[in-house]
Amino acid sequence: REVDIKDEIKENLVEVEKIEQRVNIGLVSKEEASAQINDKQNLMTALKAERKSLKLDKILVETLEAEIKELQDKLDKLHIMQNQGKISHESVYVKLKTEYETQLEDKSTEYNKQKRNITNWLNILELDVQKMKEDIDMTNAKANLGEVSKADADSKQSELEIEIYRKELAYHALNSLKKDFKKREESNGTNFSRKEAECK
């Protein structure tokens, strides 16, 4: 998805240059060009925000996964040490086991919370986009019925389309992250929901 975002930003920059060229040769007015460029800049701002958010979310996920894996490895090593008689006092084993399991439960809970949040956000974004598309249809219908002017309808539609585009970008970013969760768990052979339950 990050590659797609980079390409989309480049495409918008090219479009801005083309618009500026059309102004220079008199194909479009400065006012019309200014509105078009503003739309492109808004889209690029949304793309950059999505790219930043995607990177931060990935960092959080990767950090949690690394910490969970480390705690699982420590517990496995602790069990081996206990079985091999390398821990003289049972109380030391119990204390360390309890400490690692508590930390593992906390990290697994946070990891699964992130997964649930993503699913909830995806549902909300989907509903928001659907509502805004309905608003566009309603505005156009009112314009055709003479309740609002075509200029006002066009202006509102432009604003809504930009907001729809932003929300769709966020949806794609979150959906990509959700797929990453699944791929990572499959490749690592790890189910953090199960691990969380095992700690209880």
C-alpha positions in Angstrom: 0.0 0.0 0.0 2.9 2.4 0.8 4.1 2.0 -2.8 0.6 2.8 -4.1 0.5 5.9 -2.0 3.8 7.1 -3.3 2.7 6.6 -6.9 -0.6 8.4 -6.2 1.3 11.4 -4.8 3.5 11.5 -7.9 0.5 11.3 -10.2 -1.2 14.3 -8.3 2.0 16.3 -8.6 2.1 15.7 -12.4 -1.6 16.7 -12.6 -0.8 20.0 -10.7 1.9 20.7 -13.3 -0.5 20.1 -16.1 -3.0 22.4 -14.6 -0.4 25.2 -14.3 0.6 24.7 -17.9 -3.1 25.0 -19.0 -3.3 28.3 -17.2 -0.1 29.6 -18.9 -1.5 28.9 -22.4 -5.0 30.2 -21.5 -6.9 26.9 -21.6 -8.4 27.4 -18.1 -8.9 30.5 -15.9 -6.8 31.1 -12.9 -9.8 30.8 -10.6 -10.7 27.4 -12.1 -7.1 26.2 -11.9 -6.8 27.4 -8.3 -9.8 25.3 -7.3 -8.4 22.2 -9.2 -5.0 22.6 -7.6 -6.5 23.0 -4.2 -8.3 19.7 -4.6 -5.1 18.0 -5.7 -3.2 19.4 -2.7 -5.9 18.3 -0.3 -5.7 14.8 -1.8 -1.9 14.8 -1.4 -2.2 15.9 2.2 -4.6 13.0 2.8 -2.2 10.6 1.1 0.8 11.8 3.2 -1.3 11.5 6.4 -2.3 8.0 5.5 1.3 7.0 4.7 2.5 8.4 8.1 -0.4 6.6 10.0 0.3 3.4 8.2 4.0 3.5 9.2 3.1 4.3 12.8 0.6 1.5 13.0 3.1 -1.0 11.5 5.7 0.1 14.1 3.2 -0.5 16.9 2.2 -4.0 15.6 5.8 -5.0 14.9 6.9 -3.9 18.4 4.1 -5.8 20.1 4.8 -8.9 18.1 8.5 -8.7 18.9 7.8 -8.3 22.6 5.3 -11.2 22.7 7.7 -13.4 20.9 10.5 -12.5 23.3 8.2 -13.3 26.3 7.2 -16.6 24.8 10.8 -17.5 24.3 11.7 -16.6 27.9 8.9 -18.8 29.2 10.0 -21.7 27.0 13.6 -21.3 28.2 12.4 -21.0 31.8 10.5 -24.3 31.5 13.6 -26.0 30.1 15.8 -24.7 32.9 13.4 -25.9 35.5 13.2 -29.4 33.9 17.0 -29.6 33.7 17.4 -28.6 37.4 19.1 -25.4 36.6 16.8 -23.4 39.0 17.4 -24.5 42.6 14.5 -22.8 44.3 10.9 -23.5 43.2 9.9 -20.0 44.4 12.3 -18.4 41.8 10.7 -20.4 39.0 7.2 -19.5 40.1 8.0 -15.8 40.5 9.6 -15.6 37.0 6.9 -17.7 35.4 4.2 -15.4 36.9 6.0 -12.3 35.9 6.5 -13.4 32.2 2.9 -14.7 31.9 1.5 -11.4 33.3 3.5 -9.4 30.8 2.5 -11.8 28.0 -1.1 -11.5 28.9 -0.9 -7.6 28.8 0.9 -7.6 25.5 -1.4 -10.1 23.9 -4.4 -8.2 25.2 -3.1 -5.0 23.6 -2.4 -6.8 20.3 -5.9 -8.2 20.1 -7.3 -4.8 21.1 -5.5 -3.3 18.0 -7.1 -6.0 15.9 -10.6 -5.2 17.2 -10.1 -1.5 16.8 -9.2 -1.9 13.2 -12.3 -4.0 12.5 -14.5 -1.3 14.2 -12.8 1.5 12.3 -13.4 -0.3 9.0 -17.1 -0.7 9.8 -17.4 3.0 10.7 -15.6 4.2 7.6 -17.7 2.0 5.4 -20.9 3.5 6.9 -19.5 7.0 6.6 -18.7 6.6 2.9 -22.2 5.1 2.3 -23.8 8.1 4.1 -21.8 10.7 2.1 -22.6 9.0 -1.2 -26.3 9.2 -0.2 -25.8 12.9 0.6 -24.4 13.5 -2.9 -27.5 11.8 -4.5 -29.8 13.8 -2.3 -28.0 17.1 -3.2 -28.2 16.3 -6.9 -31.9 15.4 -6.6 -32.6 18.7 -4.9 -30.7 20.6 -7.6 -32.7 18.9 -10.3 -35.9 19.8 -8.4 -34.8 23.4 -8.1 -34.5 23.4 -4.3 -30.8 24.3 -4.4 -28.7 25.9 -7.1 -26.5 23.8 -9.4 -23.5 25.8 -8.2 -24.2 25.0 -4.5 -24.9 21.4 -5.4 -21.6 21.1 -7.3 -19.7 22.7 -4.5 -21.1 20.4 -1.9 -20.5 17.4 -4.1 -16.9 18.4 -4.6 -16.4 18.7 -0.8 -18.1 15.3 -0.2 -16.1 13.6 -2.9 -12.8 14.8 -1.3 -14.0 13.5 2.1 -15.0 10.2 0.6 -11.6 9.9 -1.0 -9.9 10.5 2.3 -12.0 8.0 4.1 -11.5 5.4 1.4 -7.7 6.0 1.7 -8.0 5.4 5.5 -10.1 2.3 4.8 -7.5 0.8 2.4 -4.7 1.5 4.9 -6.5 -0.1 7.8 -7.6 -3.1 5.6 -4.0 -3.5 4.5 -2.9 -3.5 8.2 -5.6 -6.1 9.0 -4.3 -8.4 6.3 -0.8 -7.9 7.7 -2.0 -9.1 11.1 -3.3 -12.3 9.5 -0.3 -12.9 7.4 2.1 -12.4 10.3 0.2 -14.7 12.5 0.0 -17.4 9.8 3.7 -17.1 9.0 4.7 -17.1 12.7 2.3 -19.9 13.5 1.0 -17.6 16.3 -2.4 -17.0 17.6 -2.2 -14.3 20.2 -5.9 -14.7 21.1 -5.1 -18.2 22.2 -1.9 -17.2 24.0 -3.9 -14.6 25.9 -6.4 -17.2 27.0 -3.6 -19.6 28.0 -2.2 -17.0 30.5 -5.5 -16.8 32.4 
